[in-house]
Amino acid sequence: MTSITVAKFGGSTLGVDGVMIPKVIERIKQMQMESKVVAVFSAPLIEHEGKVSSMTDVAIRVGKNYALSNPIEIEVLREVYERIAAEHLKDDQKKEFLDQLNKFYRQVIISLKGAAENKRFVDVIRSRTLAYSGEVTMCYLMGYVMRAHGIKAAHVPIEHWPIITDDNFEAANFMVGESRQAAAHLVELIESNDVVSMGGFIGRTVDNLETTYERGGSDRTAADIAIILNDKYETKISFEKDSAVLSADPKIVKEGLDFVPYLSYNEARIAGMFGMKILDPIAIKEIDDNGLDIPIAITNMTEPGSLTVIKRTPPADDRVNPIKMVTGKKNCAIVRMETLSASHLIANLERDKQYHDFVKLSPYVKDDTEMTRLLFLDADYVRRQERHFRAYYPKTEVVYGRAVVTLIGDEMWRVPKIASTASSTVSEHDINILNLDAQEETSRILIVLEDKGTSVAEAVKAIHMTRNKIHGARK
């Protein structure tokens, strides 16, 4: 069976104005020596108004201004592609790409006019603007760039886009059966080329309307491409980064960091939920939900030998610290409601809204009624949904100003007194613990704190230091 590597290159990997594209090309050439490659690209980074921003953020700002009847300069939505084309493409390639860029730019202008007329930058207007100023354009451009650098490559045209979603335009849900049916042209491109360029984040409905995943959706695109190709090819995924996975955020912990060689799907999903920027946890969930075991690598692009492998069940290794990672997440909220009402809310969030950024904490009893606590990892989402929550239980209590520090590891249950050691370590630093939730089945220990000052960073550093002592004592 032919091997396929689905390689995802994010905006930071491409660099501002595509400055890292030569490194990306070098990395793709390395990968194509071992397998065929589907390269999934995010929108580029640009310097705009004195700061580095993703093209997606800039396009959203432009769209919102048009919806407010405040049209602003939109040339920024195409200039970065012109600069990259000027640097990397030959004259005939440049002309061909710029003709395509003009077509996309016209689509952006039409969509922005629609935003101005409707006074709303939402749904397909938003999706179309982001697609043709971002990932779709980058998909086409990188196809040309790879050919200019001697790679036998092609790009996936938008009319044959293989990612089919429902019509939830701004937070679309992947439709695996329909996507497999739509993948025939992608397969043809793979068979006749060494590398195929694909844009992340963007989908289309069965009637060819553009959609987007939620932010971070290019990770999902890479996973979804691997899912739809898995029955025809031996697939694996490589998320190209500037480092492999470490035992804590290096911006917080400066010393004693460990390289993490293996993660399970479960550990990687939890880490993504609770603040480690490894990959979108929904990307793993979609692989898992389809019953597949596709190996995922988090690869240091400049040192490809340094990688973290993510599998459903990674190999056992007694040398690896069972506390794989310590991470922190600020801006959380706790929602308290009667348990039966909470069960209905949870079903609605997970089934209908496809929202998963919350965890159920241990219940408690109040006035002979069992109450459930839900820890939401995005307090802003809770603020927007408070009225919806109270429709399920009018006496719903919401507590803002919370943060969570999380210990992650499927094998942590083997460590004696780990929860008490972690909590006492935090207490020794005069940080008040508001809740501690330790569950063997979920491979995580949650310590809820007040989101105040440097409390999260201090707790992460303290627990990480204890983590190393615990492992040293067990050796």
ABEGO torsion letter per residue (X at the ends): XBBBBBBBBBAAAAEBGGAAAAAAAAAAAAAAAABBBBBBBBBBBBBBGGBBBBAAAAAAAAAAAAAAGBBBBAAAAAAAAAAAAAAABBAAAAAAAAAAAAAAAAAAAAAAAAAAAAGBBBEAAAAAAAAAABAAAAAAAAAAAAAAAGBBBBBBBAAABABBBBABAABBBBBAAAAAAAAAAAAAAAAABABBBBBBGBBBBAAGBBBBBBBGAAAAAAAAAAAAAAAABBBBBBBBBABBBBABBAAABABGBBBBABBBAAAAAAAAAAGBBABBAAAAAAAAAAGBBBBBBBBBAABAABBBBBBABBBBBAABBABABBBBBBGBBBBBBBAAAAAAAAAAAAAAAGBABBBBBBBBBBGGBBBBBBBBABAAAAAAAAAAAAAABAABBBBBGBBBBBBBEAAAAABBGAAAAAAAAAAAAGBBBABBBBBAAAGBBBBBBBBBEAAAAAAAAAAAAAAAAAAAAAX
